[in-house]
Amino acid sequence: MITDILEDMEVDNDEIIELPELQSLHSDLINESIKEQIIDPFESNVNFVDEYFSIFDRQIENAEENPDLKEQLNADAIQFCKEIINMLDDKYDLDINDEAVDDMNVEEIKDLTYALYDFFVVHYAKNLKKWFIKYIIRNIDTIDEALSSLRNKNDVMTNSMKSKLNDERAAGIIANLRTVIEYIDDLDLKGLDVLAYYNPDRYEIYVITNAIQDMLMGESFVRRFFKPITGDYEDDHFTEIFVSIKSGLIKKFKKLDSVEE
């Protein structure tokens, strides 16, 4: 396990881990823990990139008088980041500008890696849930109008929800949440459209927004970002996310209703 590897790598401040050991750590992180996280980001929110760089930073500090080792450590860290970015690109269709990434120094590529890994892996489930809740709350009138024209809406459930929520629009949305999510998925939103619903001061949002604006990556990731809640209803995580979004919306609607009263 990677946690065992990390524990074995703990050293005194004046001790330098030999380069092959750090390369071994890199390999294990990429091929085991991080790869598994990217495949299924719902299973673990441990930040293995942070673990890697906490060790890397100590080695760089200890290699100040060894320029050859320092250069190799930096090269290894850059390769580590590139592999993570490539795996995320494959999964989410990030449309990464490979030439621009190749020109990055270790600090620049480290920032991009941290941001992408944090957003699409470590906090992925939370980001997905919060986005749908915020989007629906902010666009309740537009969604309600669209819902009124849909033939497959559930009017029976809507009437039932009215007893729990005083707002008829909110009741209709909760009763027809799956249809609402399908409607949102059909809007063909772009990356910046999605990021606009998060706090712009969040580190990863700031970095990813700038990366899109600077053409380091594209905006076509939205469809795959939404996939666990808009794709296969038989997906292992669909029910978990759907229930989380539904309960979160009900709490928000009730809170808004109490404020209006």
C-alpha positions as CSV (number, residue, x, y, z in Angstrom):
1,M,0.0,0.0,0.0
2,I,1.1,3.5,-0.7
3,T,0.7,4.6,2.9
4,D,3.2,2.0,3.9
5,I,5.6,3.2,1.2
6,L,5.3,6.8,2.5
7,E,5.9,5.7,6.1
8,D,9.0,3.8,5.0
9,M,10.3,6.9,3.2
10,E,10.1,9.1,6.4
11,V,13.7,10.4,7.2
12,D,15.5,12.8,9.4
13,N,15.8,16.3,8.0
14,D,19.6,15.9,7.3
15,E,19.1,12.6,5.5
16,I,18.8,12.4,1.7
17,I,16.6,9.8,0.0
18,E,18.5,8.4,-2.9
19,L,17.0,9.2,-6.3
20,P,16.0,5.6,-7.1
21,E,13.9,5.6,-4.0
22,L,12.0,8.7,-5.0
23,Q,11.5,7.4,-8.5
24,S,10.1,4.2,-6.9
25,L,7.7,6.3,-4.9
26,H,6.7,8.2,-8.0
27,S,6.1,4.9,-9.8
28,D,4.0,3.5,-7.0
29,L,1.9,6.7,-6.7
30,I,1.2,6.8,-10.4
31,N,0.6,3.1,-11.1
32,E,-1.4,2.3,-7.9
33,S,-3.0,4.9,-5.8
34,I,-3.5,7.9,-8.1
35,K,-4.5,5.7,-11.1
36,E,-7.1,4.0,-8.9
37,Q,-8.4,7.3,-7.7
38,I,-8.8,8.7,-11.2
39,I,-10.7,5.6,-12.3
40,D,-13.0,5.9,-9.3
41,P,-12.7,9.3,-7.5
42,F,-15.5,8.3,-5.1
43,E,-13.4,5.7,-3.3
44,S,-10.8,7.9,-1.7
45,N,-10.1,11.6,-1.1
46,V,-6.6,11.1,0.2
47,N,-4.3,13.7,-1.5
48,F,-1.4,11.6,-2.7
49,V,0.0,14.4,-4.8
50,D,0.4,16.4,-1.6
51,E,2.1,13.4,0.0
52,Y,4.5,13.2,-3.0
53,F,5.5,16.9,-3.0
54,S,6.0,17.0,0.8
55,I,8.7,14.4,0.3
56,F,9.9,16.1,-2.9
57,D,10.3,19.5,-1.2
58,R,12.5,18.0,1.6
59,Q,14.7,16.4,-1.1
60,I,15.1,19.6,-3.0
61,E,16.1,21.4,0.2
62,N,18.6,18.7,1.0
63,A,20.0,18.8,-2.5
64,E,20.8,22.5,-2.6
65,E,24.6,21.7,-2.8
66,N,24.1,18.9,-5.4
67,P,22.9,20.6,-8.6
68,D,22.8,17.4,-10.6
69,L,20.6,15.7,-8.1
70,K,18.4,18.8,-7.8
71,E,18.0,18.9,-11.6
72,Q,17.0,15.2,-11.7
73,L,14.5,15.6,-8.9
74,N,12.9,18.5,-10.8
75,A,12.8,16.5,-14.0
76,D,11.2,13.5,-12.1
77,A,8.6,15.8,-10.5
78,I,7.7,17.3,-13.9
79,Q,7.3,13.8,-15.4
80,F,5.2,12.8,-12.4
81,C,2.9,15.8,-13.0
82,K,2.7,15.1,-16.8
83,E,1.5,11.5,-16.2
84,I,-1.3,12.7,-13.8
85,I,-2.4,15.4,-16.2
86,N,-2.4,12.9,-19.1
87,M,-4.6,10.4,-17.1
88,L,-7.0,13.2,-16.2
89,D,-7.0,14.4,-19.8
90,D,-7.9,10.9,-21.0
91,K,-10.8,10.5,-18.5
92,Y,-12.3,14.0,-18.7
93,D,-11.4,15.2,-22.2
94,L,-9.5,18.2,-20.9
95,D,-8.0,19.0,-24.3
96,I,-4.6,19.7,-22.7
97,N,-2.2,21.8,-24.7
98,D,0.8,19.4,-24.6
99,E,3.3,21.9,-26.1
100,A,2.4,24.5,-23.4
101,V,2.7,21.9,-20.7
102,D,6.1,20.9,-22.0
103,D,7.3,24.5,-21.6
104,M,6.3,24.7,-17.9
105,N,8.8,24.7,-15.1
106,V,8.3,22.5,-12.1
107,E,6.4,25.1,-10.1
108,E,4.0,25.9,-13.0
109,I,3.2,22.3,-13.7
110,K,2.9,21.6,-10.0
111,D,0.2,24.3,-9.7
112,L,-1.8,22.9,-12.6
113,T,-1.5,19.3,-11.4
114,Y,-2.6,20.3,-7.9
115,A,-5.6,22.2,-9.3
116,L,-6.8,19.5,-11.7
117,Y,-6.2,16.6,-9.2
118,D,-8.0,18.5,-6.4
119,F,-11.0,19.4,-8.6
120,F,-11.5,16.2,-10.6
121,V,-10.3,13.7,-8.0
122,V,-10.0,14.7,-4.3
123,H,-13.1,16.8,-4.1
124,Y,-14.9,15.5,-7.2
125,A,-18.0,14.1,-5.5
126,K,-18.5,17.3,-3.4
127,N,-17.9,19.5,-6.5
128,L,-20.4,17.6,-8.5
129,K,-23.1,17.7,-5.9
130,K,-22.6,21.4,-5.0
131,W,-22.6,22.4,-8.7
132,F,-26.0,20.9,-9.4
133,I,-27.5,22.4,-6.2
134,K,-26.2,25.9,-7.0
135,Y,-27.2,25.8,-10.7
136,I,-30.7,24.7,-9.9
137,I,-31.2,27.3,-7.1
138,R,-29.9,30.1,-9.3
139,N,-31.9,29.1,-12.4
140,I,-35.1,28.0,-10.7
141,D,-37.4,30.2,-12.9
142,T,-35.8,29.1,-16.1
143,I,-35.9,25.4,-15.1
144,D,-39.5,25.7,-13.9
145,E,-40.5,27.3,-17.2
146,A,-38.7,24.5,-19.1
147,L,-40.3,21.8,-16.9
148,S,-43.8,23.1,-17.5
149,S,-43.4,22.3,-21.2
150,L,-42.2,18.7,-20.7
151,R,-44.7,16.0,-21.2
152,N,-43.0,13.4,-18.9
153,K,-43.1,15.5,-15.7
154,N,-44.6,13.9,-12.6
155,D,-47.5,16.1,-11.5
156,V,-48.6,13.6,-8.9
157,M,-45.2,13.8,-7.1
158,T,-45.3,17.6,-7.5
159,N,-48.6,17.8,-5.6
160,S,-47.1,15.6,-2.9
161,M,-44.0,17.8,-2.6
162,K,-46.2,20.9,-2.2
163,S,-47.0,19.8,1.3
164,K,-43.3,19.9,2.2
165,L,-42.3,22.9,0.2
166,N,-44.4,26.1,-0.1
167,D,-42.8,27.1,-3.4
168,E,-44.5,25.4,-6.3
169,R,-41.5,25.7,-8.5
170,A,-39.3,24.0,-5.9
171,A,-41.9,21.2,-5.5
172,G,-41.9,20.6,-9.2
173,I,-38.1,20.5,-9.5
174,I,-37.7,18.0,-6.6
175,A,-40.5,15.8,-7.9
176,N,-39.0,15.7,-11.4
177,L,-35.3,16.0,-10.4
178,R,-34.1,13.3,-12.8
179,T,-35.9,15.1,-15.7
180,V,-34.3,18.4,-14.5
181,I,-30.9,16.9,-14.5
182,E,-31.4,15.5,-18.1
183,Y,-32.5,19.0,-19.1
184,I,-29.4,20.6,-17.7
185,D,-27.2,17.9,-19.4
186,D,-28.8,18.9,-22.8
187,L,-27.8,22.6,-22.4
188,D,-24.3,21.9,-23.8
189,L,-22.6,24.0,-21.1
190,K,-18.9,24.8,-21.5
191,G,-16.1,24.6,-18.9
192,L,-16.2,28.3,-17.9
193,D,-20.0,28.1,-17.6
194,V,-19.6,25.4,-15.0
195,L,-16.6,27.0,-13.1
196,A,-18.6,30.2,-12.8
197,Y,-20.8,28.5,-10.1
198,Y,-17.9,28.0,-7.8
199,N,-16.1,30.5,-5.6
200,P,-13.5,32.2,-7.9
201,D,-11.2,32.6,-5.0
202,R,-10.8,28.8,-4.5
203,Y,-7.3,27.9,-5.5
204,E,-8.2,25.2,-8.0
205,I,-11.0,27.2,-9.6
206,Y,-8.6,30.1,-10.1
207,V,-5.9,28.0,-11.7
208,I,-8.3,26.0,-13.9
209,T,-10.1,29.1,-15.1
210,N,-6.8,30.8,-16.0
211,A,-5.6,27.6,-17.7
212,I,-8.7,27.7,-20.0
213,Q,-8.3,31.4,-20.6
214,D,-4.6,31.0,-21.4
215,M,-5.5,28.1,-23.7
216,L,-3.6,25.5,-21.7
217,M,-6.7,23.4,-21.7
218,G,-10.1,23.3,-23.3
219,E,-13.7,23.5,-22.1
220,S,-15.1,20.2,-23.3
221,F,-14.8,18.3,-20.0
222,V,-18.4,19.1,-18.8
223,R,-20.1,16.1,-20.3
224,R,-17.7,13.7,-18.7
225,F,-17.6,15.7,-15.4
226,F,-21.4,15.2,-15.2
227,K,-21.4,11.6,-16.3
228,P,-22.0,9.9,-12.9
229,I,-25.3,11.8,-12.5
230,T,-26.4,12.1,-16.1
231,G,-25.2,8.8,-17.6
232,D,-26.0,5.3,-16.7
233,Y,-28.7,5.2,-13.9
234,E,-27.3,1.8,-13.0
235,D,-23.9,3.3,-12.2
236,D,-22.7,2.4,-8.7
237,H,-22.6,6.0,-7.6
238,F,-25.7,7.4,-9.3
239,T,-28.1,6.8,-6.4
240,E,-25.6,8.1,-3.9
241,I,-25.1,11.4,-5.8
242,F,-28.8,11.8,-6.8
243,V,-30.0,11.4,-3.2
244,S,-27.3,13.8,-2.0
245,I,-28.3,16.5,-4.6
246,K,-32.0,16.0,-3.8
247,S,-31.6,16.3,0.0
248,G,-29.3,19.3,-0.5
249,L,-31.9,21.0,-2.6
250,I,-34.7,20.4,-0.2
251,K,-32.6,21.9,2.6
252,K,-31.8,24.9,0.5
253,F,-35.4,25.4,-0.7
254,K,-36.7,25.2,2.9
255,K,-34.1,27.7,4.1
256,L,-35.0,30.1,1.3
257,D,-38.7,29.7,2.1
258,S,-38.1,30.5,5.8
259,V,-36.1,33.6,4.9
260,E,-38.9,34.9,2.6
261,E,-41.4,34.4,5.4
